[in-house]
Amino acid sequence: MTDSARVLNLKAALLSALILLLLIGVWQLATLPAAAGPAVAMTPEQIEYAKLLGKDPGEAGEGGAKSGVPTPAQFGATVVEHLASPFYDNGPNDKGIGRQLGYSLGRVALGFALAALVAIPLGFLIGMSPLIYRALDPFIQVLKPISPLAWMPLALYTIKDSNISGIFVIFICSVWPMLLNTAFGVAGVRREWLNVAKTLEVNPLRKAFEVILPAAAPTILTGMRISMGIAWLVIVAAEMLVGGTGIGYFVWNEWNNLSLTNVIFAILVIGLVGMALDLLFAQAQKAVTYVD
């Protein structure tokens, strides 16, 4: 890395830190206690519900927060509490954030792996054969725009298992970017490389693994990177629908418990895990990219 690149990275990091501090400051100001308690604006039913939950509707909110939104200090305390014991299991509706993440990542990994086993070989076939491409293109164009969650009712009805249905939905949403990028990468291999392999009478299997695959690998990894991003988005929504376990169910369950602090914490965790997965595939894509 050059000195100019290091300076640019340092400046970017400092700017990011300043933006983060600004956002925290705005958050703190937005959660300052109001002059009048929220009971003035609450309906009798809301006041009664608050009392049933053991809260005092006449107070500004827990810890002085307004409208139930946690302050940065409260959020920090929640983060410490969750990270102190991330893998506990106290029953169906009380599991640690690490355990819930494990369920979600397991479903994503299995559905993604199944999609790769189907999409990459089929993408090779489509990219190498214009006939098969033209035959399958109408089916791909019809099925590709369908929302993965639209398949959930059908999956639940036929499979009758919410966990497997979630994996199926991840498979469906992951297969299309990988399939299309693989076909595009294989079809875009330089003709001169293929002509050299033909001149040397390289057998088709060896040509696929030693000529086409290395050339198409960056494009294939791009498709896998896109698929993983979509899969991580979809699993959260799918787990909200089917319930049981997972980070999506954790968000929905904490919302039902009216715990906005835990909901915000889960949103942050979802974003950080998504960023980590994207960086992982970005590094893999960089490792297989050939620079002239």
Disulfide bonds with the S-S distance in Angstrom:
none
